[in-house]
């Protein structure tokens, strides 16, 4: 029954909007600026070789806490989630559409808020949907988290990432590069960006033969860019 609830949540959301490749459901009225947010998300998605204009994405905005807990599998602090392999639905936490941002779970400034607007979260989770379509619905179980989340962060940020700066941060042991402490995917992003951009490894080849993360991190700790 719970799997059915996850797969077919539409009855729990009173408001729906269709825009281009996106079907948006919400438990509150959907503000008009959503079109600009989705245009931004599309721009970011188009940076991925996995993107095709024929794909559709189903997004559910959970503005009330109980919906977020129910559809986020009881992770109340999550920004967005796709529960692969059970469903390709995208669930997001409470959002301020007019300001293109999510409402963080705790008071105070959100880390990397500028680089992670609402469009980022939609794109990040939509990238997970594309990963499932390209690499199989069990991709999250088969492939390493640094690759799955790093690539979703890369696409989600739409090019807003300084490889040199983040490499220096990693080598300096910046807390922002510690995934467990910061909750950010900066380090994962760095690992994927290094393989795709610096080493020019094609994405599908990277998924077919991902390097051991320990060896990749050891390499990043020693490398010096000109």
Backbone bond lengths (Angstrom), bond angles and torsions (degrees), N, CA, C in turn:
res aa  C-N    CA-C-N  psi(-1)  N-CA   C-N-CA  omega(-1)  CA-C   N-CA-C  phi
1 X - - - 1.461 - - 1.527 111.38 -
2 X 1.353 116.24 -40.15 1.465 119.60 -179.57 1.523 110.88 -65.72
3 X 1.336 117.30 -40.04 1.467 120.71 177.17 1.519 110.39 -60.90
4 X 1.331 116.91 -39.94 1.459 120.74 177.91 1.523 110.94 -63.95
5 X 1.346 116.86 -39.14 1.469 121.06 177.68 1.525 110.57 -62.61
6 X 1.339 116.51 -40.74 1.462 120.85 179.49 1.526 111.00 -67.61
7 X 1.323 116.22 -39.68 1.459 120.76 -174.34 1.529 112.22 -77.11
8 X 1.342 116.88 -30.90 1.464 120.61 -175.94 1.532 110.17 -131.19
9 X 1.341 116.27 72.46 1.473 119.91 -175.77 1.523 114.63 -87.55
10 X 1.315 118.24 -1.06 1.457 121.17 -171.18 1.527 114.38 -52.22
11 X 1.328 120.05 -39.21 1.473 118.95 -178.96 1.523 114.69 -61.94
12 X 1.335 117.43 -19.80 1.466 120.54 -178.78 1.522 112.62 -87.32
13 X 1.331 117.50 -0.65 1.461 121.28 -176.99 1.530 108.82 -125.15
14 X 1.312 115.75 118.10 1.466 120.85 -171.08 1.523 114.08 -80.28
15 X 1.322 117.74 -18.53 1.459 120.45 -172.35 1.525 110.56 -120.25
16 X 1.334 115.37 137.67 1.458 120.49 -178.74 1.514 110.35 -138.16
17 X 1.329 115.33 144.33 1.459 121.94 176.45 1.519 108.62 -141.35
18 X 1.313 116.36 135.74 1.468 121.53 174.45 1.522 108.53 -108.12
19 X 1.329 116.37 128.53 1.464 120.85 179.03 1.522 108.41 -145.56
20 X 1.334 115.39 112.75 1.457 121.81 -179.89 1.530 110.71 52.15
21 X 1.328 118.04 -117.32 1.466 120.81 -176.79 1.519 113.35 -87.29
22 X 1.304 116.46 0.01 1.463 120.45 -171.72 1.520 112.10 -110.00
23 X 1.318 114.97 136.58 1.456 122.13 165.98 1.526 106.04 -112.63
24 X 1.321 116.00 118.10 1.457 121.94 -176.06 1.522 109.49 -109.76
25 X 1.321 116.24 128.78 1.458 122.16 172.44 1.536 108.10 -116.89
26 X 1.322 116.65 148.02 1.460 120.65 178.64 1.517 109.56 -151.11
27 X 1.318 115.88 155.89 1.464 120.57 175.06 1.528 111.20 -91.57
28 X 1.335 116.74 4.37 1.459 122.87 173.30 1.518 108.33 -133.54
29 X 1.327 118.46 160.26 1.466 119.71 177.07 1.531 111.18 -54.11
30 X 1.319 115.64 141.95 1.467 121.78 -176.36 1.521 108.62 -92.88
31 X 1.321 116.49 118.01 1.461 121.34 -176.35 1.527 111.53 -68.56
32 X 1.344 116.28 148.73 1.464 121.97 -178.59 1.529 114.63 -55.85
33 X 1.340 119.66 -35.42 1.471 118.67 -179.57 1.529 114.70 -61.76
34 X 1.330 118.38 -2.39 1.456 119.94 178.99 1.527 111.00 -59.22
35 X 1.335 117.85 -29.83 1.463 119.55 -179.76 1.529 111.10 -63.91
36 X 1.330 117.17 -39.98 1.465 120.27 177.73 1.521 110.71 -67.79
37 X 1.326 117.38 -38.57 1.463 121.55 177.20 1.522 110.21 -61.90
38 X 1.327 117.35 -44.05 1.458 121.14 -178.83 1.524 112.07 -71.80
39 X 1.331 117.48 -32.23 1.468 119.77 173.12 1.528 110.13 -62.29
40 X 1.326 116.16 -41.11 1.460 120.91 177.41 1.523 110.49 -64.21
41 X 1.328 116.97 -42.75 1.465 120.50 177.94 1.522 111.13 -62.00
42 X 1.320 117.04 -40.82 1.467 120.87 178.30 1.524 110.67 -62.12
43 X 1.327 116.47 -43.46 1.473 119.69 177.71 1.519 110.92 -56.92
44 X 1.312 116.85 -41.95 1.460 121.01 -179.58 1.531 110.69 -68.82
45 X 1.322 117.05 -43.08 1.458 120.59 179.93 1.525 111.85 -62.13
46 X 1.313 116.77 -33.07 1.456 120.60 -178.22 1.527 113.21 -68.20
47 X 1.328 117.40 -10.68 1.465 120.09 175.34 1.522 111.43 -78.51
48 X 1.322 118.38 -9.21 1.466 122.38 -178.08 1.522 111.46 -97.67
49 X 1.328 116.34 139.19 1.463 120.07 175.83 1.525 111.07 -71.34
50 X 1.319 117.84 -12.64 1.460 121.11 178.93 1.530 111.86 -81.56
51 X 1.312 116.29 -12.13 1.468 120.83 -175.27 1.521 111.43 -78.77
52 X 1.316 115.53 137.04 1.458 122.81 168.14 1.520 107.39 -137.38
53 X 1.325 117.93 144.80 1.471 120.12 -176.90 1.526 113.47 -68.93
54 X 1.341 117.47 -9.99 1.460 119.89 179.85 1.529 112.66 -82.11
55 X 1.330 117.15 -16.88 1.462 119.64 -177.10 1.526 111.11 -70.46
56 X 1.344 114.85 147.05 1.445 120.49 176.75 1.523 109.24 -117.14
57 X 1.329 115.12 150.13 1.462 121.03 -178.39 1.528 109.22 -130.87
58 X 1.323 115.80 131.45 1.454 122.77 -179.28 1.526 108.61 -107.55
59 X 1.324 116.66 115.33 1.461 123.37 -173.30 1.523 109.66 -116.89
60 X 1.335 115.61 129.61 1.463 121.66 179.74 1.528 108.52 -120.78
61 X 1.329 116.16 117.49 1.460 121.83 -179.50 1.521 108.72 -94.00
62 X 1.334 115.02 116.08 1.474 121.62 -176.42 1.522 109.06 -98.65
63 X 1.318 116.62 89.78 1.461 119.95 -177.91 1.518 112.87 -78.35
64 X 1.314 117.58 -23.16 1.457 120.81 178.16 1.524 109.89 -97.27
65 X 1.326 115.10 144.41 1.464 120.94 -172.21 1.526 112.52 -59.84
66 X 1.331 117.84 -41.19 1.459 118.95 -175.39 1.519 111.59 -66.04
67 X 1.348 117.10 -33.97 1.461 119.25 177.40 1.525 110.79 -67.65
68 X 1.325 116.21 -41.58 1.460 119.36 178.69 1.521 110.64 -61.62
69 X 1.317 116.78 -43.25 1.462 119.89 179.62 1.526 111.84 -66.76
70 X 1.327 116.01 -39.10 1.455 119.74 -179.03 1.524 111.49 -68.05
71 X 1.326 116.33 -50.63 1.464 119.86 -174.78 1.526 112.52 -86.43
72 X 1.314 117.53 -15.60 1.459 121.08 175.35 1.512 112.19 -94.90
73 X 1.326 117.24 17.15 1.466 123.76 -179.70 1.526 110.04 50.94
74 X 1.343 114.73 46.88 1.458 122.40 171.30 1.526 113.17 63.21
75 X 1.352 115.07 36.60 1.462 121.63 171.37 1.533 107.28 -111.97
76 X 1.334 118.74 83.98 1.467 121.00 -171.98 1.522 114.65 -67.32
77 X 1.329 118.06 -13.31 1.463 119.91 -178.08 1.528 112.49 -97.51
78 X 1.330 117.37 -1.01 1.449 120.87 -175.75 1.527 110.55 -66.76
79 X 1.337 116.34 143.76 1.456 120.83 175.07 1.514 111.20 -83.73
80 X 1.321 114.94 -41.93 1.449 122.10 177.53 1.513 108.34 -159.43
81 X 1.325 116.71 158.92 1.463 119.23 -177.34 1.523 110.48 -157.12
82 X 1.327 114.56 142.87 1.456 122.92 168.07 1.522 105.79 -120.69
83 X 1.310 117.25 124.10 1.457 120.43 -173.08 1.527 109.34 -93.73
84 X 1.328 116.15 67.47 1.461 120.93 175.73 1.526 108.28 -73.76
85 X 1.332 117.34 143.39 1.469 128.96 4.35 1.520 114.17 -93.08
86 X 1.327 119.07 10.60 1.463 120.27 -173.43 1.520 112.72 -71.26
87 X 1.333 117.41 -35.43 1.460 120.83 -176.51 1.524 109.50 -158.50
88 X 1.306 116.61 158.98 1.467 121.46 174.81 1.523 111.44 -103.40
89 X 1.323 117.37 10.65 1.466 120.76 176.19 1.527 110.25 -65.73
90 X 1.327 115.47 143.48 1.462 122.28 176.82 1.530 108.09 -104.01
91 X 1.323 116.22 123.02 1.458 121.49 177.85 1.522 109.11 -111.89
92 X 1.329 116.42 130.54 1.461 122.51 -179.81 1.518 109.93 -121.42
93 X 1.334 115.87 152.43 1.449 120.54 176.54 1.529 109.76 -77.66
94 X 1.312 116.38 179.97 1.460 122.57 -179.28 1.528 110.86 -50.33
95 X 1.331 115.92 136.35 1.458 120.53 -174.55 1.524 111.85 -130.95
96 X 1.324 114.95 147.43 1.462 122.90 171.06 1.527 105.27 -105.45
97 X 1.323 115.89 91.01 1.465 120.87 -173.18 1.522 111.09 -62.43
98 X 1.318 117.45 -41.00 1.467 120.93 -177.36 1.519 111.92 -59.99
99 X 1.335 116.42 -31.45 1.464 120.44 179.83 1.531 112.59 -100.94
100 X 1.317 116.95 5.11 1.467 121.70 177.38 1.527 111.10 55.73
101 X 1.333 116.19 52.66 1.456 119.00 -179.37 1.532 110.38 -152.46
102 X 1.313 115.58 157.07 1.453 119.66 170.53 1.527 108.39 -89.99
103 X 1.313 115.68 162.20 1.463 121.09 175.64 1.527 106.69 -93.80
104 X 1.331 119.02 113.35 1.468 120.66 -176.25 1.522 111.33 -65.24
105 X 1.332 117.49 156.61 1.466 121.26 -176.37 1.520 114.24 -72.33
106 X 1.331 117.53 -17.50 1.459 120.44 -179.93 1.522 108.96 -128.32
107 X 1.328 115.73 156.31 1.458 120.60 179.50 1.524 110.44 -69.07
108 X 1.327 115.06 153.75 1.458 119.50 178.65 1.514 111.15 106.63
109 X 1.347 116.18 171.53 1.463 120.67 -177.62 1.522 112.18 -66.67
110 X 1.316 116.46 143.99 1.458 122.51 178.35 1.520 109.35 -90.94
111 X 1.318 117.14 135.59 1.455 121.14 178.74 1.524 110.64 -61.05
112 X 1.322 115.71 138.59 1.469 122.09 178.28 1.529 111.92 53.28
113 X 1.320 117.04 37.47 1.464 120.97 -176.93 1.527 111.64 -60.96
114 X 1.327 117.40 -38.86 1.467 120.81 -178.71 1.517 111.21 -63.56
115 X 1.335 116.24 -39.01 1.457 120.63 -178.12 1.526 112.44 -83.81
116 X 1.358 116.77 -7.90 1.463 119.46 -175.76 1.540 111.46 -130.25
117 X 1.326 117.39 65.45 1.465 119.92 174.12 1.529 109.71 -74.18
118 X 1.314 116.67 -177.88 1.462 120.92 177.50 1.523 110.76 -56.84
119 X 1.328 117.18 -38.82 1.478 120.54 179.40 1.514 111.23 -60.46
120 X 1.339 117.05 -34.62 1.471 120.43 176.28 1.523 110.36 -61.25
121 X 1.325 117.05 -47.65 1.466 120.24 -176.32 1.529 111.21 -64.54
122 X 1.324 116.61 -40.40 1.465 119.29 176.85 1.520 109.80 -62.14
123 X 1.328 116.57 -45.14 1.462 120.86 -178.52 1.515 111.60 -66.72
124 X 1.321 117.08 -43.44 1.461 121.25 179.83 1.528 110.36 -56.39
125 X 1.325 116.52 -49.54 1.459 119.42 -178.24 1.527 111.51 -71.67
126 X 1.327 117.52 -34.87 1.466 119.95 176.09 1.528 110.74 -64.20
127 X 1.327 116.72 -31.62 1.465 119.87 176.17 1.525 110.41 -65.65
128 X 1.317 117.35 -37.54 1.466 119.33 174.73 1.529 110.95 -62.05
129 X 1.322 116.62 -37.85 1.464 119.59 176.13 1.524 109.82 -62.20
130 X 1.335 117.24 -44.23 1.458 121.09 178.95 1.528 111.36 -65.15
131 X 1.321 117.15 -36.95 1.460 120.12 176.62 1.521 110.61 -60.86
132 X 1.323 116.13 -42.55 1.454 120.01 178.50 1.522 111.93 -62.93
133 X 1.311 116.30 -38.71 1.464 120.18 179.54 1.520 111.63 -71.80
134 X 1.323 117.31 -32.40 1.462 120.53 -177.49 1.523 113.53 -86.44
135 X 1.346 116.67 -35.84 1.464 120.25 -171.50 1.524 113.91 -118.56
136 X 1.331 116.73 7.99 1.455 120.49 177.47 1.513 111.49 102.40
137 X 1.317 116.18 148.25 1.462 120.57 -174.01 1.520 112.93 -66.31
138 X 1.342 117.50 -15.77 1.463 120.96 178.36 1.534 111.86 -98.18
139 X 1.333 116.35 20.15 1.462 119.83 -175.60 1.527 112.31 -55.33
140 X 1.333 117.11 -37.13 1.464 120.41 -176.69 1.515 112.05 -67.97
141 X 1.322 117.12 -24.09 1.458 121.67 179.26 1.522 111.77 -90.67
142 X 1.327 116.33 -26.94 1.462 121.10 -174.50 1.523 112.00 -89.57
143 X 1.320 116.50 -40.46 1.462 121.05 -172.90 1.534 110.62 -101.98
144 X 1.327 117.23 152.91 1.475 120.60 -174.71 1.525 112.71 -67.35
145 X 1.322 115.01 149.89 1.461 120.97 -178.40 1.519 111.60 -60.93
146 X 1.341 117.28 -37.51 1.467 118.69 -178.18 1.527 110.95 -61.37
147 X 1.326 117.12 -33.57 1.461 120.96 -179.96 1.530 110.93 -76.71
148 X 1.327 116.87 -48.71 1.466 120.36 -179.28 1.521 112.40 -62.56
149 X 1.339 116.18 -49.84 1.460 119.73 -176.92 1.530 111.90 -77.14
150 X 1.324 116.03 -34.42 1.457 118.89 178.18 1.512 112.27 -63.61
151 X 1.334 116.02 -41.07 1.467 118.22 179.63 1.523 110.86 -71.04
152 X 1.334 117.54 -38.72 1.463 120.43 177.39 1.528 110.87 -62.97
153 X 1.334 116.92 -36.66 1.461 120.70 177.20 1.522 110.31 -68.43
154 X 1.316 116.47 -39.80 1.464 121.41 179.71 1.525 110.49 -61.27
155 X 1.312 116.97 -49.73 1.467 120.51 179.30 1.524 110.17 -67.67
156 X 1.329 116.44 -41.51 1.453 120.19 -178.87 1.515 113.37 -58.78
157 X 1.322 116.53 -36.59 1.464 120.07 -178.73 1.524 112.47 -84.14
158 X 1.309 117.66 -7.21 1.461 121.20 170.88 1.511 114.68 55.52
159 X 1.323 117.87 35.84 1.457 121.63 178.96 1.514 114.10 95.44
160 X 1.328 117.92 -3.69 1.466 121.37 -179.65 1.533 109.32 -85.50
161 X 1.343 115.15 73.22 1.466 121.41 -176.37 1.515 108.17 -158.26
162 X 1.319 116.19 125.13 1.460 121.86 -179.53 1.525 108.14 -98.31
163 X 1.325 116.97 105.44 1.462 121.59 -176.44 1.518 111.61 -59.81
164 X 1.318 117.14 -45.83 1.461 121.41 -178.28 1.531 111.47 -63.18
165 X 1.335 115.79 -44.88 1.465 120.07 -179.35 1.523 111.02 -63.58
166 X 1.312 117.43 -43.78 1.464 120.01 -177.93 1.523 111.79 -73.15
167 X 1.314 118.41 -29.49 1.456 120.49 173.20 1.527 109.90 -64.49
168 X 1.338 115.82 -43.94 1.465 119.94 177.83 1.530 110.79 -62.76
169 X 1.308 117.09 -39.37 1.467 120.80 178.05 1.528 110.68 -63.30
170 X 1.315 116.68 -42.74 1.465 119.55 179.62 1.523 110.47 -62.92
171 X 1.319 116.91 -45.03 1.467 120.47 -178.55 1.522 112.04 -67.77
172 X 1.342 116.60 -24.39 1.464 120.97 177.97 1.525 112.13 -91.17
173 X 1.318 117.51 4.81 1.477 123.14 179.53 1.528 111.84 60.83
174 X 1.330 116.11 39.44 1.462 121.14 176.42 1.530 108.75 -61.23
175 X 1.349 118.63 130.60 1.468 120.85 179.33 1.528 113.62 -57.29
176 X 1.333 117.81 -26.43 1.458 119.91 178.74 1.527 112.12 -63.95
177 X 1.332 116.93 -21.49 1.455 120.79 -179.39 1.526 112.17 -89.01
178 X 1.317 116.51 -3.56 1.457 121.26 177.80 1.528 107.82 -91.52
179 X 1.316 116.55 107.34 1.462 121.23 -174.01 1.524 111.30 -59.36
180 X 1.314 117.54 -43.60 1.458 121.46 -176.52 1.528 111.43 -65.95
181 X 1.322 118.08 -37.50 1.468 121.63 -176.91 1.519 112.56 -81.42
182 X 1.309 116.97 -41.07 1.465 120.49 -173.87 1.529 113.35 -93.05
183 X 1.327 117.22 -25.28 1.451 120.16 -173.99 1.514 112.81 76.53
184 X 1.326 116.91 5.43 1.465 122.49 179.72 1.531 110.20 -96.71
185 X 1.323 115.12 157.34 1.462 120.45 178.37 1.520 111.89 -102.96
186 X 1.313 118.12 25.08 1.465 121.52 -177.46 1.531 111.87 -57.46
187 X 1.332 117.01 -45.11 1.464 119.10 -178.19 1.523 110.51 -66.40
188 X 1.314 116.67 -43.63 1.464 119.94 177.33 1.525 110.17 -59.87
189 X 1.337 116.06 -42.49 1.455 121.67 178.40 1.526 109.92 -59.42
190 X 1.317 116.36 -45.31 1.459 121.14 178.85 1.526 110.87 -58.58
191 X 1.315 117.25 -44.38 1.463 120.76 -178.96 1.528 111.29 -61.78
192 X 1.327 116.39 -45.19 1.459 120.12 -179.18 1.522 110.97 -69.92
193 X 1.326 116.97 -42.96 1.463 120.22 179.57 1.519 111.19 -61.85
194 X 1.322 116.34 -37.22 1.473 119.67 178.87 1.524 110.56 -62.80
195 X 1.323 115.96 -44.74 1.464 119.50 -178.86 1.527 111.98 -68.28
196 X 1.341 117.08 -42.58 1.458 120.40 -176.14 1.522 112.94 -78.11
197 X 1.329 116.38 -41.92 1.462 120.46 -171.76 1.521 112.51 -95.39
198 X 1.314 116.98 -46.11 1.461 119.20 -178.56 1.528 111.66 -78.62
199 X 1.337 116.31 -49.70 1.464 120.02 -178.72 1.520 112.97 -86.47
200 X 1.323 117.36 -8.66 1.468 123.22 177.48 1.531 112.53 56.58
201 X 1.326 116.58 38.67 1.463 121.13 176.16 1.529 108.37 -83.13
202 X 1.330 119.74 124.65 1.463 120.71 178.38 1.528 110.74 -60.49
203 X 1.325 116.14 145.91 1.458 120.35 -175.15 1.524 112.04 -57.32
204 X 1.306 117.81 -45.38 1.460 119.83 -177.66 1.528 111.24 -65.69
205 X 1.302 116.93 -33.80 1.463 119.87 176.05 1.525 110.25 -69.28
206 X 1.320 116.14 -37.96 1.457 120.39 178.20 1.525 110.26 -62.58
207 X 1.321 116.71 -40.84 1.465 119.83 177.49 1.524 111.47 -69.16
208 X 1.311 116.74 -33.52 1.464 119.50 -180.00 1.526 111.48 -71.69
209 X 1.349 116.21 -34.77 1.464 119.95 -176.44 1.530 110.26 -139.60
210 X 1.333 117.91 68.20 1.473 119.57 179.29 1.518 110.57 -69.58
211 X 1.322 117.85 137.73 1.467 119.81 177.99 1.527 110.27 -71.45
212 X 1.304 116.26 159.99 1.463 120.59 174.12 1.526 108.09 -64.71
213 X 1.316 116.79 130.46 1.462 120.17 -175.69 1.528 111.31 -60.85
214 X 1.309 117.68 -37.60 1.461 120.69 -178.33 1.517 110.94 -60.00
215 X 1.336 117.04 -41.69 1.467 120.73 179.55 1.523 110.67 -70.44
216 X 1.340 116.45 -38.53 1.462 119.82 179.48 1.520 110.63 -64.76
217 X 1.323 117.77 -42.42 1.460 120.82 179.46 1.525 111.62 -67.02
218 X 1.323 116.93 -36.67 1.463 120.24 176.82 1.518 110.15 -62.31
219 X 1.302 116.05 -38.22 1.467 120.34 177.99 1.521 111.02 -67.08
220 X 1.324 116.84 -44.65 1.458 120.29 179.83 1.521 112.44 -64.72
221 X 1.319 116.94 -29.06 1.462 120.10 -179.81 1.520 111.89 -69.75
222 X 1.332 117.05 -21.54 1.469 120.40 -175.33 1.513 114.39 -108.36
223 X 1.316 117.81 -19.17 1.456 120.25 -172.92 1.522 111.77 -66.60
224 X 1.305 116.01 148.41 1.465 122.23 175.46 1.508 108.79 -128.00
225 X 1.333 116.36 121.41 1.450 119.38 178.91 1.530 110.77 -83.18
226 X 1.334 117.78 144.27 1.471 119.93 179.60 1.531 111.89 -66.45
